[in-house]
Amino acid sequence: MSGTGTARRRTDLTRRDTEVREFMDDPECDPDRLERTYRQFSTVNRLVSGWRRLYRQWIRPRLDTHRPTTLLDIGFGAGDISRALTGWAARDRLLLSTTAIDPDGRALRHVRARPAAGVRFEQASSADLVARGERFDLVISNHLLHHLDAAALAGVLADSRLLARRLVLHNDLARGRPGYGFYAVATLPFARRSFIHQDGLLSLRRSYRPAELRAAVAPGWQVTPMFPQRLLLIHERARDDE
């Protein structure tokens, strides 16, 4: 294939590219670039993930000043979302007890150097917690779904429903050309020192469009597009189901 053909294939966003693999998912990737990538996650998430809005709309109304609400963050990555949610709740004088899990030991090593009050980090999968019979009021994830193949996606969603007493929020990217172009330009200065540029573009190529995600999930899940180029996958449990 010519160089032009390769470039065209790499920027074709009409279909999910499930064959590409993010550099940081390689166990042998450069540890220094990986560490810098973890450090940059908080900046990227602050700009594009919309968790402050989701906290106000979905999480804060379910918190209390007297009874702790429990939250599980699946695939915590750099741990910045867990820290942010718990910190916002504390500033609002609301009680939130957060457990954050990730099966990657490198992620756990990163967050252990940055402990956070009210957050317990653990190297585990959602299936591990189901096997232990654990339950949480709220279950969330950020930028997780596009990493998963069909079987893993079905497994995480089934686990989420078993683990959550009240609400599941899976927040992810939505594939689209405007966001891809903006991210490619905005993160180019970081391309040599971390994986934030390359892996972000690969993530966008792997991510869903609304109709694709609706077709991939079981009945009972709601897919809601958000700005900018986001998808929110929601499952709410009825009160009499708790």
N, C-alpha and C positions, 0 to 999 in steps of 0.2 A: 504494500500500500504506500502511496506517495505521502510526503510530508503534509501536503495540503489536505489530502483525504483523511489523514490521521487527525489533524486539527479540527476538521469539520465534524468528525465523529465525536471528538471530545466535547464539543459545544452543542451537540444535538440534544435538546431538552424535550423533544416530543414524547420520549418514553423514559421510564426509569432505567437507569444504568445500574443493574444489580451486580455486575461483574467487577466493578472497580472496588478497591479496598483502600481505606484510609491509611496513611503512613503510620500514624500513631497506634494503629491496631496491630502493627508488626511487633512481636516481642523483642526483636533485635534492632528496633529503631534507635537512633541516636538519643541517648538519655538526656543530654543537655538541651537539645531541641525540644524533646518531650516536656521537660520541666518548664521551659519558657512558654510552651503551648498551654500548659495547665495555668500558668500565671496570667496569660492573656484571655483566658475564657471569661473571666469576670467582666472585662471591658466589653467583649463582644456580646455577651448575654445582656449586659445593661443596655446596650444599644438596640438589640434586635429581638430579644426573647419575650418581652412584654410581661415579665412576672410581677412587676409592681401593679399593673392593671389587674392581673389575674388574682393577686392577693386581695386587692380591694373588692373585687366582684365575687369571687368564689370562696376564698379562704377566710378572710376576716369575719364575714357574717356567721361563720360556724365556730368561732372561737369564743372563749368565756373568760371572765375575770377570776372565777373561783375554781372551775374544774379544768385540768389540763386536757387539751385536745392533742391526740397523737397523730403524727404525720410520718409517712414513709416516702423517701425519695429513692426511686429505683435508678441505678446507674448514675451515681453522683458526680463522676468525672473529677472536676477540680473542687467540688464541694461548695462552690459559691452560691448556688441557688438555695441549698439547705441553710447556709449561714444567713443569707439575705432574708428569707421568709421568717426565720426564727428571730432575727434582729428586728424586723418590722413589727412582729407581734409583741416583742418586749417593749418597744417604744410606745405601742398602743396600750400597754399594761394588760395584755392578754396572755394567757398561758398556752404555750405551744411546746410540746416535747417531740423532737424530730429524730428519727432514725434514718440514716442514709447508707445505702448498700451499693457496692460495686464489686463484680467478680475479679477485677484487675488489681493485683497486688501493688502495681506501680501507683495507681490512684490512691490507694490507702496510704502508701508511704508519703505521698505528697500532702495529704490532708492532715496526717499526724503531726507534721511540722507546724500546722496552723490550727490548733484546737479551738473550738468555738463553744461557748456556754449554751447549753440546751440542745446540742447536737451530738448524737452518738454515731460515729462512722464505723462500718464493719465491712469486711471482705466477704460477700455472700451474694447469692442470686435470689430472685423472687421465689424460685422453687424451694430453696433452702428454708425460707421463712414459712412457706406453706406447710412444708414437712414438719416444722416445729409447732404448727398450730397457732402462729402469731396473727393478731388482728390489729388494725389501725383505723382511726376515724377517717383519715384522708390518705390517699395514695397519689403520688405525682411522678412524672419523669420529664426530663428536658433533653431534646435532641437524641432520643433513644430509638424511636420506632424505625427510622430509616436505616439503622444499622442491621436490622433483623431480617432474616429470611422468613418465608411464609410460616414454617413450623415454629420458629422462635417467636415470631409475632403472636401467633395464636396462643403459645404457651404463656407469654408475659401478660397478655390480656386476660386469659383465664385466671392466672395467679392474682392479677390486680383485683378482679372481682371477688375472689376468695379472701383477699387480705383486707379489703376496704369495707368498713361498716357503713360509710355514708357517701363518699364521693371519690371518683378517680378522675384525674386530669393528666393526660399525656400531651405535652406541648412540643410541637416539632416544626421543622421547616416545611414550606410548600415550594415545589419546583416551579420556576418561572424565569423568563429571560431578564426582566428588569432587575430583579434581585441578584441574579447571577452576575450581570454586568457591573452593578454597583459594588458588590462584594469583591469582584476580581480587581477592580481599581483601588478600592479603599484599603485593602489588605496587602497590596503588592509590596510596600516597604518592609513587610515582615517575612517575606518569602524565604529569605536565606537563613534566618536565625531561629525560626520555629516552623511548626506544621500548620499554623493557623490559616495561612493563605491556601495552600494546596488542599488540605483536608476539608476546609470549608467549601471549596468548589466541588470536591468529590461528594461531600454530604448533600449539596444541592442537587447534584446529578442523581443521587440515590433516593432523594426524597419524593414524596407523593404529591399528586394533585388531589383536590377534594373527591372527585368521582372515583379515583383509584383507591383511596383509603376507604371510602364507603364500601367498595366492592370487596375489600380485603378483610373486613371485620365482621364479627357475628352480629345478629340482631341485638338491639339493646344499647348499642353505642351510637353516640351523636357526634358527627363531624362538623365542626364550625370553623370556617375561614376567619383569620384575624389579620389585621394590618401590622407590620408589613410582611406579606408573603409567609404567613404562618398557618398552621392547622392545629386546632385543639380537638382532641378526642376525649369525649366526656362520657362517664357512666355515673348516674345518680341512683342510689339505692333508696327504695321506698321506705318510709319510717317503719311500717309494719313488717318490713323484711329484715330489720336490723337484729 
